[in-house]
Amino acid sequence: MDKDNDRQAWVRGLTMRPLDNRGLYLKKKREQGNDSALATPVQRKRRIIAYALQSAGSQVDHTMASVRRLIEEQGYDLVHELTDVHAPHTPLTRRGWEEARRLVSTGFADGIAVLNREAISVSDDEYEEELRWLGDRPALLLLVIHEAAP
């Protein structure tokens, strides 16, 4: 019963982080950041970077096509495509992700689109830090496949 009460309080925005479902918390944090970014008026179509990871020696065409399609379906402009080789590195040690952040921070782009949250990091803490960074801009983070939630 206490778990249910904690979850209901979180869903209603009364608490910051759920005790038992970090995926749901991260999804809500991303959605709140996107709402904040969309509340900031712009006089043009929003500009989005397509970002994808590729396995060593493989093509990234299918993944990038899905990300491009998401940007188009949302009515945004695709302004740049960046990739990194999939490796267990933190996001900030990948050149493509670092460049995507630079383009957002300089105002060249209004957000980043990826296949799924694992394209940023499999670590909840690292992913949450990137959500925080994007939210501070405010910038969009679009996912083709949303975070796992119960």
C-alpha positions in Angstrom: 0.0 0.0 0.0 2.8 2.4 0.8 4.4 1.7 -2.6 1.1 2.6 -4.3 0.8 5.8 -2.3 4.4 6.8 -3.2 3.7 6.1 -6.9 0.5 8.1 -6.9 2.2 11.0 -5.1 4.9 11.0 -7.8 2.5 10.8 -10.7 0.7 13.8 -9.2 4.0 15.7 -9.1 4.2 15.7 -5.3 7.6 14.0 -5.1 10.7 14.2 -7.2 11.9 10.7 -7.8 10.0 7.4 -7.5 11.4 4.8 -5.2 10.8 1.8 -7.4 10.7 2.8 -11.0 13.6 4.9 -12.3 12.5 4.4 -16.0 9.2 6.0 -15.4 10.9 8.9 -13.5 13.3 9.5 -16.4 10.5 9.4 -19.0 8.6 12.0 -17.0 11.7 14.1 -16.6 12.3 14.1 -20.4 8.7 15.0 -21.1 8.8 17.9 -18.6 12.0 19.1 -20.2 10.4 18.9 -23.7 7.3 20.8 -22.4 9.6 23.5 -21.1 11.5 23.7 -24.4 8.3 23.9 -26.4 7.0 26.7 -24.1 9.9 28.8 -25.3 8.6 30.6 -28.4 10.6 30.6 -31.7 9.7 32.3 -34.9 10.8 29.4 -37.1 10.6 25.6 -37.3 12.6 24.0 -34.5 16.0 22.6 -35.7 16.9 19.1 -34.5 20.0 17.1 -34.7 19.7 13.4 -35.6 22.1 11.3 -33.5 22.8 7.6 -33.7 25.2 4.9 -32.5 26.6 2.3 -34.8 28.2 -1.0 -34.0 31.8 -1.2 -35.1 32.0 -2.0 -38.8 28.3 -1.8 -39.4 26.1 0.7 -41.2 23.8 3.1 -39.3 21.3 3.7 -42.1 18.3 1.9 -40.6 18.6 3.6 -37.2 19.3 7.0 -38.8 16.3 6.6 -41.1 14.0 6.0 -38.0 15.4 9.1 -36.3 15.0 11.2 -39.5 11.4 10.0 -39.8 10.6 11.0 -36.2 12.0 14.5 -36.8 9.9 14.8 -40.0 6.7 13.5 -38.4 7.1 16.0 -35.5 7.3 18.8 -38.0 10.8 19.9 -37.2 13.8 20.7 -39.4 16.7 18.2 -39.6 19.8 20.4 -39.4 22.7 17.9 -38.8 23.4 14.1 -38.5 26.0 12.8 -36.1 27.1 9.3 -35.2 29.4 7.5 -32.9 30.7 4.0 -32.8 28.7 2.1 -30.1 31.0 1.6 -27.1 30.6 1.6 -23.3 31.9 5.1 -23.1 30.1 7.9 -21.2 28.3 10.3 -23.5 30.8 13.1 -23.0 33.7 11.0 -24.3 32.0 10.5 -27.7 32.8 13.0 -30.3 29.4 13.0 -32.0 27.5 13.5 -28.8 29.9 16.2 -27.7 29.3 18.0 -31.0 25.6 17.6 -30.7 25.8 19.3 -27.3 28.0 22.1 -28.7 25.5 22.8 -31.5 22.6 22.9 -29.0 24.6 25.2 -26.6 25.5 27.6 -29.4 21.9 27.9 -30.5 22.5 26.1 -33.9 20.0 23.4 -32.9 16.9 23.3 -30.6 17.3 19.7 -29.7 18.5 16.2 -30.4 16.6 13.1 -31.7 17.8 9.5 -31.0 16.5 6.0 -31.5 16.3 5.3 -27.7 17.7 6.4 -24.4 20.5 3.8 -24.7 21.9 5.9 -27.6 22.8 8.4 -24.9 23.6 6.1 -22.0 22.6 2.8 -20.5 23.4 4.3 -17.1 20.4 5.9 -15.4 22.7 8.5 -13.8 24.4 9.5 -17.0 21.1 9.7 -18.9 19.6 11.8 -16.1 22.6 14.2 -16.3 22.1 14.6 -20.0 18.4 15.3 -19.4 19.3 17.9 -16.9 21.8 19.5 -19.3 19.3 19.7 -22.1 16.6 21.0 -19.7 18.8 23.8 -18.7 19.1 25.1 -22.3 16.0 24.4 -22.8 16.3 21.9 -25.6 14.2 19.0 -26.9 15.2 15.3 -26.6 13.1 13.2 -29.0 13.1 9.4 -28.8 11.8 7.0 -31.4 11.5 4.4 -28.7 10.4 5.8 -25.4 11.9 4.9 -22.0 10.7 1.6 -20.5 7.8 2.1 -18.0 5.5 -0.4 -16.3 
